[in-house]
Amino acid sequence: MSRFKDLQKNLFGGTTSNARQFGMIFTLVGIVLLFQIWTNGLTLSSTNLIIMVQQYSYILILAIGMLMVIVAGHIDLSVGSIAAFVGIIVAKVMADYDLPWPLAILVGLAIGVIVGAWQGFWVAYVGVPAFIVTLAGMLLFRGGNQYIGNADTVPVPQGFRQIGAGFLPEVGPATGYNNLTLLLGLAACVAVVLRELKLRKTRTEMDAENAPMWVSAIRVGILVAAIIFVTLRFAGGRIGTSFPISGIILAVLVLAYSFITRNTAGGRHIYAVGGNARAAELSGVKLQRVNFMVMMNMSILAALAGMIFVARSAASGPQDGLSWELDAIAACFIGGAAVSGGLGTISGAIVGGLVMAVLNNGLQLKGVGSDMVQIIKGLVLLLAVALDVYNKAQGRFSIIGTLTRSFRGGGTPASPEPTQQSGREPVKTPVA
Amino acid sequence: MRSITKEFPGVKALSDVNLVVKAGEIHAICGENGAGKSTLMKVLSGVYPHGTYDGSIVYQGQEVRFSDIRASEHAGIVIIHQELALVPGMSITENIFLGNEPRRNGAIDWKAANRQALDLMARVGLSEDPDTLIKDIGVGKQQLVEIAKAFAKDVKLLILDEPTAALNENDSQHLLDLLRGFKERGITSIMISHKLNEIEAIADSITILRDGKTIETLDVTAGGVDEDRIVRGMVGRELESRFPDHTPKIGETFFEVKNWWVRHPISAERMVCKGSNFHVRRGEIVGFAGLMGAGRTELAMSVFGRSYGVFLGGEIYKDGKRIELKSVADAIDHGLAYVSEDRKAIGLNLLDDIKTSMVAAKLSKVSTNGVIDSVKEYKAAEGYRKSLRVKAPTVDEGVTKLSGGNQQKVVLAKWMFTDPDLLILDEPTRGIDVGAKYEIYGIIQRLAEQGKGVIVISSELPELIGLCDRIYTVFEGQITGDIPRSEADPENLMKQMTSTKKLAAR
């Protein structure tokens, strides 16, 4: 039995303490397979995958920022309104002042910075709870959107739409696939292999025991297979479509923020502040600065998400971004973040977001009404967190984790990112 | 309690433990941390309900099966945990009757509650307005409120888990007197404590646990039981000395604080440091003695980058040069380290693993351009794990899983990692068992031998006298004495700790 456990641990990099995230990956794979069968293969079809990426990339971008906010022990309810607020301003400056779209994007990001500084100031330097500051922000910026846009819809020019609705262009020889997407997939495969080698090297340097080579091979094999599958799907769609630009933006952000939260001092400080603010302060962490940066960062990502959404829907309207904050928050909690802060990973939040996205998409494909979709999503969120709370109270780790012990060598999520998390400890076991 | 066995996933916390407590006696339970004392008491008080352990509990001649704490309280068994279970924002009366409110027609009868509260408070010797909020009274009085609360439930067997750990000498003494009084009234007490002198003074019998097993039960009334005897039972061997050998090598003064004024963070009238002056020499271990609330922690934390209170004035000199420490980061950069008194609340992030905790105060040492080198981090932590003998299989272990002594070693490592010149250790051995204390003393002495200055704040006078080269006494925010090792004895220190005479500035 212990061999199985070793294998599970080796294959998925994390420790048993990652049971929840680990379990969520299997849940995700399970949901994908379920819908794949139920929709007769529609779920994993090229067209649907592309639509999913375009439709949920901005929610996942928000989830990245939200994860950091939640880890630091706060919450941000204003992201949907900020996205709408930035969206309308960007649309306006392009429509009314003929500002070139690249400049308009910069304007949008700058507004994200200003809004973030505003919220960060209240949270970090005045000490108003983020819940209140962002609740106020939610009203403030929703009103701002409607005031500036006169509650009208403002269309955006073609060039700008690329960031939300664009694809990688067709270049090179006619292979029947989108060549750039193929290259991207290849790069991802190489990255996975290099990463595995680096991990092994690191463990050797630590004088730690390395998993047998064949375990590494299986792990890399599964990931590479998943990447190749996804790549071919994206590259082999209708001519003119490929891996969406918004997906690339998302992938870059996920990689960058995973690195920041896991491998840099600044990222470490966010976890320290959320885990025990006073202890962090007494270790020389600048509490106010961390809180400020986290809130600011969230607003910038919200600005970006807002622009991508506007680009995709070709116009900015007064109802943009409604209840996005809730989707982003749900993604984080499903992905293993703790309500009390200090715990959670970017990849976990992404997996959590993907669970919601696949669920949403699959139910829509089946023609389930939005009423039922909401009910199901609500129950999923509740169950995912309740299960974890229950298991924490019992002092053992999650049922999902236990169940999945029998699924050796299952699959990985349909995302080009390797989903390994640093070993954080979500379960506080009572020890005598 | 007969052959109690309790298992946690992967750990056998208690195996076949027997405990016999006679009615009306004070029974002490001793053992190192992790010996299973608290677990045993949780079994007895129904925190771990019947069915989650093996063995049986016989109480007043009958086998009992408690399903929860309420059931045991109903039978008159009340446990007072180390961490007090009081609501800070509620009054004494409200706390005493929390969950047990006297009612009339469904509404709480506050008149009756207050009357009864006054009566109960008188029984535990607490003279306060029952409307006073818990957060406005000291830890000693809070402890008394807890006991009053137990009386409100008509207690017959009172279990106290480390009741005096957070109390100063006076409050401890008062509590012990109180327990003696209870005995005369026929109330049985079980007390867990690390303070062996107290146990020796008060207990009628002592049960010693080690590694989850009953080692022996000593009858104190029969005589022949002293601290050494208890220690031998606890550690399973003779302990030659409480302090490791150490020859001080004291150099010149390198750290000096002059005319230090700090006020309370909230109330503008309360001064917590009133023109304090002190200095530390290289290789010197300096003690800060004082009663609870004397302002030792406040002084230390305000020096450590103004992390407590409002700074009003004062100068800090290091190596003859005046330095400004406006933030904790400044203090760390100037070679100061502060190991806090409450490691769980403010010393550690309990979600972290050992290696993350150990490097947390100086991440720059294991990172380049802000990117952490996990190999360096691992090696640094691994080095401390070995040299400080932290009992954990790897540095990936979560700090919550460690015992108090090992957690304290992790915190020490965290600050040793910052390469400090001056370490301020606030109650470094609180809640730590005898064996680990000895190791911690050794670490402190080694640090001094490396030429670092060490300040030790402690409420245990024997510890200060045994460890320090020089002891400052603090009373009400003032430094009232500067006593060299040769003159340090408990009477002398106590006198200075309670005197208002201010020590003249050097």
HADDOCK unambig.tbl for C-alpha pairs under 7 A between the chains (distance, minus, plus):
assign (segid A and resid 202 and name CA) (segid B and resid 375 and name CA) 6.41 0.50 0.50
assign (segid A and resid 205 and name CA) (segid B and resid 375 and name CA) 6.61 0.50 0.50
assign (segid A and resid 206 and name CA) (segid B and resid 375 and name CA) 5.78 0.50 0.50
assign (segid A and resid 206 and name CA) (segid B and resid 378 and name CA) 6.72 0.50 0.50
assign (segid A and resid 206 and name CA) (segid B and resid 379 and name CA) 6.69 0.50 0.50
assign (segid A and resid 263 and name CA) (segid B and resid 371 and name CA) 5.60 0.50 0.50
assign (segid A and resid 263 and name CA) (segid B and resid 372 and name CA) 5.21 0.50 0.50
assign (segid A and resid 264 and name CA) (segid B and resid 370 and name CA) 5.28 0.50 0.50
assign (segid A and resid 264 and name CA) (segid B and resid 371 and name CA) 4.20 0.50 0.50
assign (segid A and resid 264 and name CA) (segid B and resid 372 and name CA) 5.19 0.50 0.50
assign (segid A and resid 265 and name CA) (segid B and resid 363 and name CA) 6.25 0.50 0.50
assign (segid A and resid 265 and name CA) (segid B and resid 370 and name CA) 5.27 0.50 0.50
assign (segid A and resid 265 and name CA) (segid B and resid 371 and name CA) 6.28 0.50 0.50
assign (segid A and resid 265 and name CA) (segid B and resid 372 and name CA) 6.34 0.50 0.50
assign (segid A and resid 272 and name CA) (segid B and resid 349 and name CA) 6.57 0.50 0.50
assign (segid A and resid 275 and name CA) (segid B and resid 349 and name CA) 5.43 0.50 0.50
assign (segid A and resid 275 and name CA) (segid B and resid 351 and name CA) 6.19 0.50 0.50
assign (segid A and resid 276 and name CA) (segid B and resid 349 and name CA) 5.14 0.50 0.50
assign (segid A and resid 278 and name CA) (segid B and resid 346 and name CA) 5.37 0.50 0.50
assign (segid A and resid 279 and name CA) (segid B and resid 346 and name CA) 4.24 0.50 0.50
assign (segid A and resid 279 and name CA) (segid B and resid 347 and name CA) 5.05 0.50 0.50
assign (segid A and resid 279 and name CA) (segid B and resid 348 and name CA) 5.76 0.50 0.50
assign (segid A and resid 279 and name CA) (segid B and resid 349 and name CA) 6.52 0.50 0.50
assign (segid A and resid 282 and name CA) (segid B and resid 328 and name CA) 6.23 0.50 0.50
assign (segid A and resid 283 and name CA) (segid B and resid 328 and name CA) 6.97 0.50 0.50
assign (segid A and resid 283 and name CA) (segid B and resid 360 and name CA) 6.73 0.50 0.50
assign (segid A and resid 283 and name CA) (segid B and resid 361 and name CA) 4.61 0.50 0.50
assign (segid A and resid 284 and name CA) (segid B and resid 328 and name CA) 4.77 0.50 0.50
assign (segid A and resid 284 and name CA) (segid B and resid 329 and name CA) 4.40 0.50 0.50
assign (segid A and resid 284 and name CA) (segid B and resid 361 and name CA) 6.31 0.50 0.50
assign (segid A and resid 425 and name CA) (segid B and resid 351 and name CA) 6.17 0.50 0.50
assign (segid A and resid 425 and name CA) (segid B and resid 398 and name CA) 6.85 0.50 0.50
assign (segid A and resid 431 and name CA) (segid B and resid 401 and name CA) 6.50 0.50 0.50
assign (segid A and resid 432 and name CA) (segid B and resid 13 and name CA) 6.43 0.50 0.50
assign (segid A and resid 432 and name CA) (segid B and resid 34 and name CA) 6.36 0.50 0.50
assign (segid A and resid 432 and name CA) (segid B and resid 36 and name CA) 6.55 0.50 0.50
assign (segid A and resid 432 and name CA) (segid B and resid 39 and name CA) 5.93 0.50 0.50
